[in-house]
Amino acid sequence: MIPLGNIASAAQVLSAYGSSGAQGAATASLGNTAGASGDFSSMVGNAAESALQTMRSAEQTTAAGVAGKADVQQVVEALSDAEVTMQTVVAVRDKVLGAYNDIMKMTV
Protein backbone atom coordinates (compact mmCIF):
# COMPACT_ATOMS: atom_id res chain seq x y z
CA MET A 1 0.00 0.00 0.00
CA ILE A 2 1.35 3.44 -0.91
CA PRO A 3 1.37 5.86 2.05
CA LEU A 4 -0.65 8.98 1.32
CA GLY A 5 1.44 11.18 3.60
CA ASN A 6 3.72 12.10 0.68
CA ILE A 7 0.90 13.59 -1.41
CA ALA A 8 1.12 17.37 -1.55
CA SER A 9 -1.79 19.58 -0.57
CA ALA A 10 -3.63 21.58 -3.21
CA ALA A 11 -2.02 24.81 -1.96
CA GLN A 12 1.46 23.30 -2.38
CA VAL A 13 0.63 22.14 -5.89
CA LEU A 14 -0.66 25.59 -6.89
CA SER A 15 2.34 27.36 -5.36
CA ALA A 16 4.69 25.03 -7.27
CA TYR A 17 3.51 26.56 -10.56
CA GLY A 18 4.71 30.04 -9.71
CA SER A 19 3.59 33.09 -7.84
CA SER A 20 1.89 35.24 -10.47
CA GLY A 21 -1.05 37.36 -9.32
CA ALA A 22 -3.78 34.94 -10.42
CA GLN A 23 -2.03 31.90 -9.03
CA GLY A 24 -1.20 33.69 -5.79
CA ALA A 25 -4.85 34.65 -5.39
CA ALA A 26 -5.92 31.07 -6.03
CA THR A 27 -3.41 29.81 -3.47
CA ALA A 28 -4.60 32.35 -0.92
CA SER A 29 -8.23 31.40 -1.48
CA LEU A 30 -7.50 27.75 -0.70
CA GLY A 31 -6.79 28.73 2.88
CA ASN A 32 -10.33 30.13 3.23
CA THR A 33 -12.39 27.24 4.58
CA ALA A 34 -15.33 29.37 5.66
CA GLY A 35 -16.94 28.87 2.25
CA ALA A 36 -18.17 32.47 2.17
CA SER A 37 -16.20 33.43 -0.94
CA GLY A 38 -17.83 30.93 -3.31
CA ASP A 39 -14.57 30.93 -5.27
CA PHE A 40 -14.16 28.03 -7.70
CA SER A 41 -10.55 27.41 -6.74
CA SER A 42 -11.44 27.24 -3.05
CA MET A 43 -14.25 24.79 -3.81
CA VAL A 44 -11.89 22.55 -5.79
CA GLY A 45 -9.21 22.87 -3.12
CA ASN A 46 -11.63 21.97 -0.34
CA ALA A 47 -12.91 18.98 -2.33
CA ALA A 48 -9.33 17.79 -2.90
CA GLU A 49 -8.48 18.17 0.78
CA SER A 50 -11.63 16.28 1.74
CA ALA A 51 -10.78 13.46 -0.67
CA LEU A 52 -7.25 13.22 0.69
CA GLN A 53 -8.54 13.15 4.25
CA THR A 54 -10.97 10.34 3.38
CA MET A 55 -8.17 8.32 1.78
CA ARG A 56 -5.83 8.88 4.73
CA SER A 57 -8.55 7.86 7.17
CA ALA A 58 -9.24 4.69 5.19
CA GLU A 59 -5.54 3.86 5.15
CA GLN A 60 -5.27 4.33 8.91
CA THR A 61 -8.37 2.23 9.56
CA THR A 62 -7.08 -0.52 7.27
CA ALA A 63 -3.71 -0.54 9.03
CA ALA A 64 -5.50 -0.74 12.38
CA GLY A 65 -7.58 -3.63 11.04
CA VAL A 66 -4.48 -5.52 9.93
CA ALA A 67 -2.99 -4.96 13.39
CA GLY A 68 -6.18 -6.30 14.96
CA LYS A 69 -7.12 -2.98 16.56
CA ALA A 70 -10.13 -2.18 14.37
CA ASP A 71 -13.37 -4.02 13.82
CA VAL A 72 -14.00 -5.62 10.41
CA GLN A 73 -17.12 -3.46 10.03
CA GLN A 74 -15.03 -0.28 10.44
CA VAL A 75 -12.50 -1.48 7.87
CA VAL A 76 -15.21 -2.32 5.33
CA GLU A 77 -16.90 1.06 5.83
CA ALA A 78 -13.59 2.92 5.48
CA LEU A 79 -12.71 1.03 2.30
CA SER A 80 -16.18 1.67 0.88
CA ASP A 81 -15.81 5.40 1.56
CA ALA A 82 -12.37 5.37 -0.04
CA GLU A 83 -13.69 3.54 -3.11
CA VAL A 84 -16.53 6.02 -3.63
CA THR A 85 -14.12 8.92 -3.14
CA MET A 86 -11.66 7.51 -5.67
CA GLN A 87 -14.43 6.89 -8.21
CA THR A 88 -15.57 10.50 -7.80
CA VAL A 89 -12.04 11.86 -8.19
CA VAL A 90 -11.50 9.78 -11.33
CA ALA A 91 -14.84 10.91 -12.79
CA VAL A 92 -13.99 14.57 -12.18
CA ARG A 93 -10.53 14.06 -13.67
CA ASP A 94 -12.04 12.47 -16.77
CA LYS A 95 -14.47 15.38 -17.20
CA VAL A 96 -11.67 17.93 -16.83
CA LEU A 97 -9.49 16.12 -19.36
CA GLY A 98 -12.43 15.84 -21.74
CA ALA A 99 -13.09 19.57 -21.47
CA TYR A 100 -9.40 20.31 -22.02
CA ASN A 101 -9.34 18.12 -25.13
CA ASP A 102 -12.46 19.84 -26.47
CA ILE A 103 -10.83 23.24 -25.98
CA MET A 104 -7.65 22.06 -27.71
CA LYS A 105 -9.66 20.88 -30.74
CA MET A 106 -11.30 24.28 -31.22
CA THR A 107 -10.11 26.36 -34.13
CA VAL A 108 -9.11 29.92 -33.42
N, C-alpha and C positions, 0 to 999 in steps of 0.2 A: 504494500500500500504506500502511495506517495504521500508524505506529510504535507499538509496544506499551509504550514507555517511559513514557507518560503514564498508564497504567492504575495505579490505586492498589492497594496491597497489602490483603489481607483485614483486617489489624490497623488500617490507616488507615480503611477503610470502617466497621468496627465502632466505632472511636473517634469517627467523625463523627456517630454517632447519640446521643451523650451519654456521660456517665460515671457512670451509676447503678451500684449494686453488682453486679448481674447482668451488665451489659454490660462493666463493668471487669474482672470475673473472666473473661469470655469473651475479652476482649482480652489479658489476661495469659496465658491458657492458649495463645494462638496462638504465643507466643514459645517454648513448650516443644516442641522438636522431638525429644525423646528418645522420645516415644511411650509412656512409662510410665504416663501418667495415664489413657489410654483415654477422654478427654473427647471428646464429640461435636463441640464447637466446634473443638477442636484438630485433629481428623480432617478436618473440612471445610476448615479453614484450610490445613492441609498439602496437601490435594488441590488447592485453588485455587492455592496457590503453585507446586505441581508443574506444573499446567496452564499457568500463566503462563510458567514457565521453559521448558517445551516449545515454546510459541508463540514466545517470544523467540529461542530457539535456531534454530527453523525460519526465522525472519525473517533472522537473521544469516547462516545458511547460504545462503539464497536470494540475499541481497545479494552474498555472496561468489561465488556462481555467476554472477550477472549481470556481476560485475566480472572473471570469468574466473579466479578464485582457488580455486574449489571444483570438484570433479569432479561430473559430471552424476548419478552414482550417489548421492553424498552429498546432493545437492539433492532428488532423488526420495525418498530415505529420510526426510529432514527434513520434506518436505511430507506424506508419508504419515503420519508420526507426528503432525503438526499436525492433519491431517484427522481421525484417530481421536480425538485429544484433544478437538477441537471437537465431534464427534458425541457424545462422552460427556458433555461439559459441557451441551450442548443437551438431551440425554436426561434428565439430572439436573434441569435447570431445569424441563423439562416435568412431571416427576413432582412436584416441589415445588409448582409452580403448580396442578397437579391436586389435590394434597392440600389446599392452601389453599382452593381453590374448594369442595371437599367440606366443609371445616370451615365455610365461610361459608354453605353451604346448610342446615346443621343448625339445627333449631329448639331454642330454649332453654327 
